[in-house]
Amino acid sequence: MVSYCPRGGRIELGDVTPHNIKQLKRLNQVVFPVSYNDKFYKDVLEAGELAKLAFYNDIVVGAVCCRVDVTEKTRKLYIMTLGCLAPYRRLGIGNKMLEHVFKICDKDGNIDSIFLHVQVNNDQAIDFYKRFSFEIKETKEHYYKRIEPADAYVLEKTLKKEASDKENDPAAANEVTESSEGAQTEEGAGGIDTGATRGNGASQ
């Protein structure tokens, strides 16, 4: 699906393929303070809808890569990376990538929450996610290696509780929808460095 920003530019998401994986690597090197190993990119190639490149007028300017973490009691979608090149921020590209994540969860129907890690001094990213009802759940001390500050916040958006609230209170459902639409139009952090988790291919 194609979107248009206020400047008239065309925004769309595309698949990550063996033909453009090098563009994703270069993008990550520029946007994020951590590096990713070959296994990360191999997994991304097999991620399907969980990994997308963001194009602005046919130029790769951003990307989002996710995975689903499953335990005995929960299924959570983890945003490994979501980022956009600095010159293309504040154009709605971050919104479009996050909206794609929400659509994945809606289609799955069995995702309990969405979570990610953000460096504690990344106020732009924190404010962006809070506009979409993410909350700071905890602080991971010494989470990152070789970058400062080393601490990270865990931001999480609960999904199943929201669905239950909407079913029980139609008025609340309308209010949530309006709030979400407002957040999308006020997006101001289209490029986000969300950091990475240990074990997902990041060298921190």
C-alpha positions as a printed NumPy array, in Angstrom:
array([[  0.   ,   0.   ,   0.   ],
       [  1.321,   3.417,  -1.01 ],
       [  1.075,   6.492,   1.248],
       [  1.892,  10.107,   0.503],
       [  3.557,  12.522,   2.912],
       [  2.613,  16.228,   3.161],
       [  5.519,  17.102,   0.86 ],
       [  4.018,  14.925,  -1.878],
       [  6.566,  12.126,  -1.578],
       [  5.489,   8.519,  -2.053],
       [  6.007,   6.151,   0.908],
       [  5.695,   2.392,   0.583],
       [  7.018,  -0.773,   2.183],
       [  8.713,  -3.605,   0.316],
       [ 10.087,  -7.064,   1.003],
       [ 13.653,  -7.752,   2.062],
       [ 15.227,  -9.982,  -0.595],
       [ 18.695, -11.335,  -1.437],
       [ 18.875,  -8.555,  -4.035],
       [ 18.441,  -5.697,  -1.541],
       [ 19.791,  -7.17 ,   1.711],
       [ 23.007,  -5.15 ,   1.272],
       [ 20.942,  -1.965,   1.32 ],
       [ 19.476,  -3.056,   4.66 ],
       [ 22.977,  -3.68 ,   6.   ],
       [ 24.156,  -0.214,   4.949],
       [ 21.061,   1.388,   6.414],
       [ 21.566,  -0.331,   9.77 ],
       [ 25.21 ,   0.711,   9.859],
       [ 24.201,   4.352,   9.479],
       [ 21.15 ,   4.426,  11.744],
       [ 22.073,   2.189,  14.691],
       [ 24.971,   2.338,  17.165],
       [ 25.202,  -1.471,  17.232],
       [ 26.225,  -3.874,  14.473],
       [ 24.526,  -7.066,  13.318],
       [ 26.075, -10.364,  12.302],
       [ 25.365, -12.558,   9.298],
       [ 22.871, -14.73 ,  11.187],
       [ 20.69 , -11.68 ,  11.854],
       [ 20.445, -10.956,   8.124],
       [ 19.899, -14.624,   7.279],
       [ 16.956, -14.686,   9.706],
       [ 15.606, -11.432,   8.277],
       [ 15.525, -12.963,   4.796],
       [ 13.302, -15.714,   6.171],
       [ 11.095, -13.394,   8.25 ],
       [  8.511, -12.636,   5.573],
       [  6.127,  -9.87 ,   6.634],
       [  8.09 ,  -9.37 ,   9.86 ],
       [ 10.822,  -7.53 ,   7.949],
       [ 10.197,  -4.648,   5.55 ],
       [ 12.182,  -1.94 ,   3.81 ],
       [ 10.683,   1.556,   3.692],
       [ 10.925,   3.405,   0.373],
       [ 10.549,   7.132,  -0.218],
       [ 10.099,   7.822,  -3.932],
       [ 11.659,   4.397,  -4.627],
       [ 14.73 ,   5.084,  -2.446],
       [ 15.422,   2.826,   0.567],
       [ 15.34 ,   5.14 ,   3.581],
       [ 14.186,   2.924,   6.459],
       [ 13.465,  -0.576,   7.679],
       [ 11.649,  -2.513,  10.363],
       [ 12.632,  -6.015,  11.497],
       [ 10.675,  -8.036,  14.038],
       [ 10.334, -11.529,  15.433],
       [  7.757, -13.375,  17.516],
       [  8.923, -14.559,  20.952],
       [  6.913, -17.478,  22.335],
       [  6.9  , -18.823,  25.882],
       [  4.55 , -21.265,  27.608],
       [  2.202, -18.439,  28.565],
       [  2.697, -15.62 ,  26.061],
       [  3.298, -14.703,  22.415],
       [  4.975, -11.334,  22.037],
       [  6.156,  -9.492,  18.957],
       [  9.605,  -8.015,  19.435],
       [ 10.735,  -5.042,  17.346],
       [ 14.422,  -5.733,  16.769],
       [ 15.011,  -2.618,  14.668],
       [ 12.894,   0.227,  13.365],
       [ 14.803,   3.102,  11.865],
       [ 14.901,   5.767,   9.179],
       [ 17.705,   7.877,   7.712],
       [ 17.857,  11.312,   9.355],
       [ 17.01 ,  13.426,   6.249],
       [ 13.741,  11.504,   5.807],
       [ 12.421,  11.752,   9.335],
       [  9.207,  13.593,  10.219],
       [  7.612,  12.479,   6.958],
       [  5.421,   9.713,   8.397],
       [  7.785,   6.868,   7.492],
       [  8.133,   5.727,  11.105],
       [  4.345,   5.734,  11.413],
       [  3.942,   3.571,   8.333],
       [  6.424,   1.001,   9.596],
       [  4.792,   0.845,  13.019],
       [  1.336,   0.598,  11.444],
       [  2.617,  -2.427,   9.529],
       [  3.639,  -4.02 ,  12.833],
       [  0.15 ,  -3.402,  14.232],
       [ -1.426,  -4.994,  11.148],
       [  0.714,  -8.104,  11.614],
       [ -0.542,  -8.414,  15.175],
       [ -4.164,  -7.831,  14.155],
       [ -3.932, -10.482,  11.453],
       [ -2.294, -12.967,  13.819],
       [ -4.924, -12.356,  16.491],
       [ -2.911, -14.105,  19.18 ],
       [ -0.144, -11.628,  20.045],
       [ -0.25 , -10.536,  23.682],
       [  1.956,  -7.469,  23.323],
       [  4.618,  -5.656,  21.315],
       [  7.916,  -4.738,  22.972],
       [ 11.34 ,  -3.32 ,  22.205],
       [ 14.454,  -1.888,  23.827],
       [ 15.397,   1.777,  23.624],
       [ 18.558,   3.449,  24.889],
       [ 17.607,   5.469,  27.987],
       [ 18.763,   8.764,  26.464],
       [ 16.837,   8.334,  23.201],
       [ 14.037,  10.77 ,  24.078],
       [ 12.868,  11.052,  20.467],
       [ 12.193,   7.319,  20.217],
       [ 10.585,   7.147,  23.649],
       [  8.196,  10.004,  22.847],
       [  7.336,   8.433,  19.485],
       [  6.36 ,   5.087,  20.975],
       [  4.484,   6.631,  23.877],
       [  2.184,   8.303,  21.354],
       [  1.169,   4.811,  20.305],
       [  0.445,   3.705,  23.89 ],
       [  3.778,   2.019,  24.595],
       [  4.841,   2.231,  28.232],
       [  8.213,   1.932,  29.951],
       [  8.023,  -1.399,  31.768],
       [ 11.533,  -1.723,  33.176],
       [ 15.149,  -0.625,  32.867],
       [ 17.834,  -3.072,  31.784],
       [ 21.135,  -1.955,  33.285],
       [ 24.314,  -2.571,  31.251],
       [ 22.172,  -3.893,  28.404],
       [ 24.426,  -2.564,  25.646],
       [ 28.102,  -3.259,  25.196],
       [ 30.59 ,  -0.701,  23.886],
       [ 28.105,   2.17 ,  23.727],
       [ 27.066,   4.747,  26.297],
       [ 24.732,   4.979,  28.035],
       [ 24.655,   1.201,  28.362],
       [ 21.202,   1.036,  29.958],
       [ 17.99 ,   0.407,  28.008],
       [ 14.297,   0.844,  28.682],
       [ 11.894,  -1.941,  27.821],
       [  8.889,  -0.347,  26.113],
       [  5.763,  -2.46 ,  25.733],
       [  2.275,  -2.083,  24.302],
       [ -0.315,  -4.552,  25.587],
       [ -2.699,  -5.8  ,  22.91 ],
       [ -5.02 ,  -8.408,  24.373],
       [ -6.116,  -6.193,  27.243],
       [ -6.95 ,  -3.432,  24.755],
       [ -9.062,  -5.827,  22.689],
       [-10.947,  -6.94 ,  25.791],
       [-11.565,  -3.338,  26.869],
       [-12.959,  -2.459,  23.445],
       [-15.387,  -5.375,  23.536],
       [-16.665,  -4.405,  26.965],
       [-16.863,  -0.657,  26.358],
       [-17.777,   0.53 ,  22.825],
       [-17.29 ,   4.172,  23.859],
       [-13.751,   3.387,  24.96 ],
       [-13.098,   1.705,  21.621],
       [-14.037,   4.902,  19.783],
       [-11.805,   6.933,  22.071],
       [ -8.826,   4.646,  21.48 ],
       [ -9.289,   4.822,  17.719],
       [ -9.378,   8.606,  17.726],
       [ -6.299,   8.773,  19.922],
       [ -4.404,   6.451,  17.592],
       [ -5.292,   8.517,  14.551],
       [ -4.064,  11.662,  16.274],
       [ -0.781,  10.003,  17.098],
       [ -0.244,   9.057,  13.467],
       [ -0.728,  12.612,  12.214],
       [  1.572,  14.078,  14.841],
       [  4.453,  11.679,  14.182],
       [  7.743,  13.397,  14.732],
       [ 10.292,  10.628,  15.098],
       [ 10.167,   8.775,  11.825],
       [ 13.664,   7.399,  12.31 ],
       [ 14.08 ,   5.458,  15.51 ],
       [ 17.106,   3.683,  16.907],
       [ 15.402,   1.042,  19.02 ],
       [ 18.593,  -0.809,  19.808],
       [ 18.749,  -4.595,  19.733],
       [ 18.571,  -7.608,  21.995],
       [ 21.372,  -9.942,  22.885],
       [ 21.076, -13.065,  20.818],
       [ 19.372, -11.522,  17.776],
       [ 22.608, -10.975,  15.915],
       [ 23.587,  -7.651,  17.423],
       [ 27.107,  -6.917,  18.481],
       [ 26.643,  -4.29 ,  21.149]])
